[in-house]
Amino acid sequence: MLNLSLSNQQLTNIANQYGTPVYVYHAEKIAEQYKNLTTAFAGQDVKIFYACKALTNINILKHLKQLGSNVDCSSINEVKLALHAGFPPDRVVYTSNGIAFSEIEEAQSLGVHINIDSLSNLEKFGKKYGHTYPVGIRLRPNIMAGGNLKISTGHDKSKFGIPIDQINDLLRIIEETDLFIEGLHIHTGSEIKDVEVFIQGIEVLFELIPLFKELAFIDLGGGFKVPYRKGDHQTDITHLAQKVGEAFANHPNPNGRPLQVWFEPGKYLVSGSGYLITQVNVMKQTNATHFVSVNSGFNHLIRPMFYDSYHQITNLSNPEGEEKHYSVVGNICETDTFAWDRKLHEVREGDYLVFANAGAYGFEMSSNFNSRFKPAEVLVKDETFHLIRRRDKFEDLLNNQIEVL
């Protein structure tokens, strides 16, 4: 079993008070993860940008701002949420991904850092802004890394970034438009436990750094591995910090300016802080398995179906019961298996089951499929429960619909 930062009793109390399904986040766990990063990189010129696509609830953003984090955004609306949460523009980086140039123009008008991932948009940016506004470039290093192909973003078939083999075209655009390049960005994937993957990416960048005379930072993205089950390895952040420090010490910027290093962790900061509490609707015994049907589905937690990801499941209502094997499934009209042949303490109808490591890409990827409501969200801070999003109501399903018949 993983160590849960909130107790069974706390989670049960939340389920009783707010109903289920409900997402729960532990503020102190987020603070602990952030401190792990800042402690590991103490003494180095490193900035942490929370990859907010993992979880954008405004209260989570404000909490991370109070901790001292910066924020990494993947859309213009994430940028606006970050600014609404109180982040100043210089603590926000927006990394575009195949978007209309108008979105980049809007980001520029808001004054945030911008990383551009295509030659097309880079040329448009250069023609409009020239040397008047600094910009970063997202490069594709052609490195295969990550937990599986769906979360690998740096390989030679990935849509992300400008391929490094197009460096001559990139340099031509910079020269012709007098672009001000302030940073180089790479992100090879998620669930990276091998520190050498990051070092391999740095080595690619070291060959390119001399070509850019005004660089201020190198952005190494995120993708740190977190443990999902007992015995799982995670990214050794202390070892990573040591290797990054050594790499930059051995490769000083030939242009003379020390380079700041940026990281963009998302899952690492919020995954372990989050829980999805559900309630058992129906027990169904078949020749193949014993089904546990809960009042949720991939409309609330899509990761097991989308990524084949594992989430620890705990029976909050019967933690000392006899262990038996079950298949935990959802209640939507679609195959939505959370776990097959999983050993759990005896499950009964009405029991509360909690899914761990649900803080990242849980609520954020949820939907109203089957016209079911999105769950409530609760933040636990200083032992106090705070409702930070109410559960959907029927009226929410009709929002933005226009009845013409």
C-alpha positions as CSV (number, residue, x, y, z in Angstrom):
1,M,0.0,0.0,0.0
2,L,1.2,3.5,-0.7
3,N,1.3,6.0,2.2
4,L,-1.8,8.1,2.0
5,S,-1.4,11.7,3.2
6,L,-5.0,11.8,4.4
7,S,-6.5,9.2,6.7
8,N,-9.3,6.9,6.0
9,Q,-11.4,8.7,8.6
10,Q,-10.8,12.1,7.0
11,L,-11.7,10.8,3.6
12,T,-14.8,9.1,5.0
13,N,-15.9,12.3,6.7
14,I,-15.5,14.2,3.4
15,A,-17.6,11.6,1.6
16,N,-20.3,11.8,4.3
17,Q,-20.3,15.6,4.2
18,Y,-20.1,16.3,0.5
19,G,-21.4,13.1,-1.1
20,T,-19.8,11.1,-3.8
21,P,-18.2,11.0,-6.3
22,V,-15.9,13.7,-4.9
23,Y,-12.3,14.8,-5.7
24,V,-10.2,15.6,-2.6
25,Y,-6.8,17.4,-2.6
26,H,-4.4,17.8,0.3
27,A,-2.7,21.2,0.3
28,E,0.2,20.0,2.6
29,K,1.1,17.2,0.3
30,I,1.4,19.7,-2.6
31,A,3.7,21.8,-0.4
32,E,5.8,18.8,0.5
33,Q,6.3,18.0,-3.2
34,Y,7.2,21.5,-4.0
35,K,9.7,21.6,-1.1
36,N,11.3,18.4,-2.4
37,L,12.1,20.2,-5.7
38,T,13.3,23.5,-4.2
39,T,15.5,21.6,-1.7
40,A,17.0,19.4,-4.3
41,F,17.9,22.3,-6.5
42,A,19.0,24.7,-3.7
43,G,22.1,26.6,-4.8
44,Q,21.3,26.3,-8.5
45,D,19.6,29.0,-10.6
46,V,16.5,26.8,-11.2
47,K,12.9,28.0,-11.5
48,I,9.9,25.7,-11.1
49,F,6.9,26.2,-13.3
50,Y,3.8,24.2,-12.3
51,A,2.3,22.5,-15.4
52,C,-1.2,23.5,-14.6
53,K,-2.8,21.3,-17.3
54,A,-2.6,18.7,-14.5
55,L,-5.2,20.5,-12.3
56,T,-6.4,24.1,-12.9
57,N,-8.8,24.7,-10.0
58,I,-8.2,28.3,-9.1
59,N,-7.5,27.4,-5.4
60,I,-4.7,25.0,-6.4
61,L,-3.2,27.7,-8.6
62,K,-3.3,30.2,-5.7
63,H,-1.8,27.7,-3.3
64,L,1.1,27.0,-5.6
65,K,1.6,30.7,-6.1
66,Q,1.8,31.2,-2.3
67,L,4.4,28.4,-2.2
68,G,6.6,30.4,-4.6
69,S,6.0,28.4,-7.8
70,N,5.7,29.8,-11.2
71,V,3.2,28.4,-13.7
72,D,3.4,26.7,-17.1
73,C,0.4,27.0,-19.4
74,S,-0.7,25.0,-22.5
75,S,-3.5,27.3,-23.7
76,I,-4.5,30.9,-23.6
77,N,-7.3,30.2,-21.1
78,E,-4.8,28.6,-18.8
79,V,-2.7,31.8,-19.1
80,K,-5.8,33.8,-18.1
81,L,-6.5,31.5,-15.2
82,A,-3.0,31.9,-13.9
83,L,-3.2,35.7,-14.2
84,H,-6.6,35.6,-12.4
85,A,-5.0,33.5,-9.6
86,G,-2.5,36.4,-9.1
87,F,0.6,35.2,-10.9
88,P,2.4,38.2,-12.4
89,P,3.1,37.8,-16.2
90,D,6.8,37.2,-15.7
91,R,6.0,34.1,-13.6
92,V,3.9,32.6,-16.4
93,V,5.2,30.7,-19.4
94,Y,2.9,29.7,-22.3
95,T,4.1,26.9,-24.6
96,S,2.0,26.8,-27.7
97,N,1.1,23.6,-29.5
98,G,-0.2,23.8,-33.1
99,I,-2.5,26.7,-32.3
100,A,-3.7,29.7,-34.3
101,F,-1.3,32.6,-34.4
102,S,-4.0,34.8,-32.9
103,E,-3.6,32.9,-29.6
104,I,0.1,33.7,-29.5
105,E,-0.7,37.3,-30.2
106,E,-3.0,37.4,-27.2
107,A,-0.4,35.8,-25.0
108,Q,2.1,38.5,-26.1
109,S,-0.5,41.2,-25.3
110,L,-0.7,39.8,-21.8
111,G,3.1,40.0,-21.3
112,V,3.9,36.4,-20.5
113,H,6.8,34.2,-21.6
114,I,6.1,32.4,-24.8
115,N,7.5,29.2,-26.3
116,I,6.7,28.6,-30.0
117,D,6.7,25.1,-31.4
118,S,6.5,25.5,-35.2
119,L,8.5,27.2,-37.9
120,S,5.3,28.7,-39.3
121,N,4.3,30.5,-36.1
122,L,7.8,31.5,-35.4
123,E,8.1,33.2,-38.7
124,K,4.8,35.0,-38.2
125,F,6.0,36.1,-34.7
126,G,9.3,37.4,-36.2
127,K,7.6,39.3,-38.9
128,K,5.3,41.0,-36.5
129,Y,7.5,41.6,-33.4
130,G,11.0,41.3,-34.7
131,H,13.4,42.0,-31.8
132,T,10.9,43.8,-29.6
133,Y,9.5,40.8,-27.6
134,P,11.6,37.9,-26.4
135,V,10.5,34.4,-27.3
136,G,11.5,30.8,-26.6
137,I,11.6,27.9,-29.0
138,R,10.3,24.4,-28.3
139,L,12.5,21.9,-29.9
140,R,11.9,18.2,-30.6
141,P,15.1,16.4,-29.6
142,N,14.1,13.1,-31.3
143,I,14.5,11.2,-28.0
144,M,12.1,8.3,-27.1
145,A,11.1,8.6,-23.4
146,G,8.1,8.3,-21.2
147,G,5.9,5.6,-19.7
148,N,4.2,4.7,-23.0
149,L,3.8,6.0,-26.5
150,K,0.7,8.1,-25.6
151,I,2.8,10.2,-23.2
152,S,6.1,10.3,-25.1
153,T,6.5,13.7,-26.8
154,G,10.1,14.0,-27.9
155,H,10.5,11.2,-30.4
156,D,10.9,11.5,-34.1
157,K,7.2,11.0,-34.9
158,S,5.9,13.3,-32.2
159,K,3.8,16.4,-33.2
160,F,5.5,18.5,-30.5
161,G,8.2,21.0,-31.1
162,I,10.5,22.0,-34.0
163,P,12.6,19.0,-35.0
164,I,16.3,19.7,-34.4
165,D,17.1,18.5,-38.0
166,Q,15.3,21.7,-39.1
167,I,17.8,23.9,-37.3
168,N,19.0,25.6,-40.5
169,D,15.4,26.7,-41.4
170,L,15.0,27.9,-37.9
171,L,18.2,30.0,-37.9
172,R,17.2,31.4,-41.3
173,I,13.9,32.7,-39.9
174,I,15.7,34.2,-36.9
175,E,18.2,36.0,-39.1
176,E,15.6,37.3,-41.5
177,T,13.2,38.6,-38.9
178,D,15.7,39.6,-36.2
179,L,14.0,37.5,-33.5
180,F,15.0,37.8,-29.9
181,I,15.4,34.2,-28.7
182,E,15.5,34.1,-24.9
183,G,15.1,30.3,-24.3
184,L,15.3,26.8,-25.7
185,H,12.7,24.3,-24.5
186,I,12.4,20.5,-24.7
187,H,10.0,18.1,-23.1
188,T,10.5,14.4,-23.9
189,G,7.5,12.8,-22.2
190,S,5.9,11.9,-18.9
191,E,6.6,9.2,-16.3
192,I,10.4,9.5,-16.8
193,K,12.2,7.7,-14.0
194,D,15.7,7.6,-15.7
195,V,17.6,10.8,-14.9
196,E,19.8,10.1,-17.9
197,V,17.0,11.0,-20.2
198,F,17.1,14.6,-19.0
199,I,20.9,14.7,-19.3
200,Q,20.6,13.3,-22.9
201,G,18.2,16.2,-23.7
202,I,20.7,18.7,-22.1
203,E,23.5,17.3,-24.3
204,V,21.4,17.9,-27.4
205,L,20.9,21.5,-26.3
206,F,24.6,22.1,-25.5
207,E,25.3,21.6,-29.2
208,L,22.8,24.4,-30.1
209,I,23.3,26.9,-27.3
210,P,26.3,28.6,-29.1
211,L,24.0,29.5,-32.0
212,F,21.8,31.7,-29.8
213,K,23.6,34.8,-28.5
214,E,20.8,36.2,-26.2
215,L,19.7,33.0,-24.3
216,A,18.6,33.5,-20.7
217,F,17.2,30.1,-19.9
218,I,17.0,26.4,-20.9
219,D,13.6,24.9,-20.2
220,L,13.8,21.1,-19.7
221,G,10.0,20.5,-19.3
222,G,8.7,18.0,-16.8
223,G,7.6,14.4,-16.8
224,F,8.9,13.3,-13.4
225,K,7.8,9.8,-12.5
226,V,5.6,9.3,-9.5
227,P,4.8,6.0,-7.7
228,Y,1.4,4.5,-8.3
229,R,1.8,1.2,-6.6
230,K,4.0,-0.4,-3.9
231,G,7.5,-0.9,-5.2
232,D,7.2,1.7,-8.0
233,H,10.3,3.7,-8.6
234,Q,10.1,7.5,-9.0
235,T,12.4,10.1,-10.5
236,D,15.3,10.7,-8.1
237,I,15.0,14.5,-7.9
238,T,18.2,14.8,-5.8
239,H,20.2,12.8,-8.3
240,L,18.7,14.8,-11.1
241,A,19.7,18.1,-9.5
242,Q,23.2,16.8,-9.1
243,K,23.5,15.7,-12.7
244,V,22.0,18.9,-14.0
245,G,24.4,21.0,-11.9
246,E,27.4,19.0,-13.1
247,A,26.3,19.2,-16.8
248,F,26.0,23.0,-16.8
249,A,29.2,23.3,-14.8
250,N,31.0,21.3,-17.4
251,H,29.4,23.2,-20.3
252,P,29.5,26.9,-19.5
253,N,27.6,29.1,-22.0
254,P,30.2,30.1,-24.6
255,N,28.3,33.4,-25.0
256,G,29.3,34.2,-21.4
257,R,25.9,34.5,-19.8
258,P,25.0,31.9,-17.1
259,L,21.8,30.2,-18.1
260,Q,18.9,29.7,-15.8
261,V,17.3,26.2,-15.9
262,W,13.5,25.8,-15.9
263,F,11.4,22.7,-15.1
264,E,7.7,22.2,-15.6
265,P,6.4,19.5,-13.2
266,G,2.7,18.9,-13.1
267,K,1.9,15.4,-12.0
268,Y,4.8,15.4,-9.6
269,L,3.3,18.3,-7.6
270,V,-0.4,17.3,-7.5
271,S,-0.9,13.6,-8.3
272,G,-0.2,12.2,-4.8
273,S,-2.3,15.0,-3.2
274,G,-5.5,13.9,-4.9
275,Y,-8.2,11.3,-4.2
276,L,-11.4,10.3,-6.0
277,I,-14.0,8.9,-3.5
278,T,-16.8,6.8,-4.9
279,Q,-19.6,4.7,-3.5
280,V,-20.5,1.1,-4.5
281,N,-23.8,0.9,-6.3
282,V,-24.0,-2.8,-7.2
283,M,-22.2,-6.1,-6.6
284,K,-22.5,-8.5,-9.5
285,Q,-21.1,-12.1,-9.4
286,T,-20.5,-13.8,-12.8
287,N,-18.5,-16.8,-13.9
288,A,-15.7,-14.6,-15.0
289,T,-15.3,-12.2,-12.0
290,H,-17.0,-10.4,-9.2
291,F,-17.9,-6.9,-10.3
292,V,-17.9,-3.9,-8.1
293,S,-19.9,-1.1,-9.8
294,V,-19.3,2.3,-8.4
295,N,-21.0,5.6,-9.0
296,S,-18.4,6.9,-11.3
297,G,-16.7,6.0,-14.6
298,F,-14.2,7.2,-17.1
299,N,-16.3,10.4,-17.3
300,H,-14.7,11.2,-14.0
301,L,-11.3,9.4,-14.1
302,I,-10.3,8.4,-17.7
303,R,-6.6,7.6,-17.0
304,P,-7.1,3.8,-16.5
305,M,-9.0,3.5,-19.8
306,F,-6.9,6.0,-21.7
307,Y,-3.4,5.3,-20.4
308,D,-3.8,1.8,-18.9
309,S,-2.8,3.6,-15.7
310,Y,-2.9,2.0,-12.2
311,H,-4.6,3.7,-9.3
312,Q,-4.5,2.2,-5.8
313,I,-8.0,1.5,-4.6
314,T,-8.9,1.3,-0.9
315,N,-12.1,0.3,0.8
316,L,-12.7,3.1,3.3
317,S,-15.7,1.4,4.8
318,N,-14.3,-2.0,5.5
319,P,-10.5,-1.6,5.9
320,E,-10.1,-4.7,8.0
321,G,-12.3,-7.0,5.9
322,E,-11.1,-10.3,4.4
323,E,-9.2,-9.7,1.1
324,K,-10.9,-10.9,-2.0
325,H,-10.5,-10.3,-5.8
326,Y,-12.8,-7.9,-7.6
327,S,-13.2,-6.1,-10.9
328,V,-14.0,-2.4,-10.2
329,V,-16.1,-0.8,-13.0
330,G,-18.1,2.3,-13.6
331,N,-21.7,3.1,-14.2
332,I,-21.6,4.8,-17.6
333,C,-22.8,3.2,-20.8
334,E,-19.4,2.3,-22.0
335,T,-16.6,-0.1,-21.0
336,D,-15.1,1.7,-18.0
337,T,-13.0,-0.8,-16.1
338,F,-10.9,0.8,-13.3
339,A,-9.3,-2.4,-12.2
340,W,-9.5,-6.1,-13.2
341,D,-8.9,-8.9,-10.6
342,R,-7.8,-6.4,-7.9
343,K,-7.4,-7.6,-4.3
344,L,-9.5,-5.5,-2.0
345,H,-10.9,-5.8,1.6
346,E,-14.3,-7.3,1.3
347,V,-16.6,-4.9,-0.6
348,R,-20.3,-4.5,0.1
349,E,-22.9,-2.3,-1.6
350,G,-22.8,1.2,-0.1
351,D,-19.1,1.0,0.8
352,Y,-16.8,4.0,0.0
353,L,-13.9,3.2,-2.4
354,V,-11.1,5.7,-2.8
355,F,-8.8,6.0,-5.8
356,A,-5.3,7.3,-4.9
357,N,-3.0,9.5,-7.1
358,A,-6.0,11.2,-8.6
359,G,-4.8,14.8,-8.3
360,A,-3.3,15.0,-11.8
361,Y,-5.5,14.6,-15.0
362,G,-8.4,13.3,-13.0
363,F,-11.0,16.1,-12.7
364,E,-9.1,18.0,-15.3
365,M,-10.0,15.4,-18.0
366,S,-13.5,14.7,-16.7
367,S,-16.6,15.2,-18.8
368,N,-20.4,15.1,-18.7
369,F,-20.6,12.0,-20.8
370,N,-24.0,10.2,-20.4
371,S,-25.2,13.6,-19.2
372,R,-23.8,12.8,-15.8
373,F,-22.7,15.4,-13.4
374,K,-19.0,16.3,-12.8
375,P,-18.0,15.7,-9.2
376,A,-17.4,18.2,-6.4
377,E,-13.9,19.2,-5.4
378,V,-12.7,19.6,-1.8
379,L,-9.4,21.0,-0.6
380,V,-8.0,19.9,2.8
381,K,-5.7,22.6,4.3
382,D,-4.7,22.8,7.9
383,E,-7.0,19.9,8.8
384,T,-10.0,21.9,7.5
385,F,-12.3,20.9,4.6
386,H,-13.0,23.6,1.9
387,L,-15.5,23.0,-0.9
388,I,-13.7,24.5,-4.0
389,R,-16.1,23.3,-6.7
390,R,-19.7,22.4,-6.2
391,R,-21.1,19.3,-7.8
392,D,-22.9,19.9,-11.1
393,K,-26.6,20.4,-11.1
394,F,-29.1,19.6,-13.8
395,E,-29.1,23.3,-14.9
396,D,-25.4,23.0,-15.6
397,L,-26.1,20.4,-18.3
398,L,-28.2,23.0,-20.2
399,N,-25.7,25.8,-19.8
400,N,-24.7,27.3,-23.2
401,Q,-27.4,25.2,-25.0
402,I,-29.8,27.3,-27.1
403,E,-33.3,25.8,-27.5
404,V,-34.7,26.6,-30.9
405,L,-37.3,23.8,-31.2
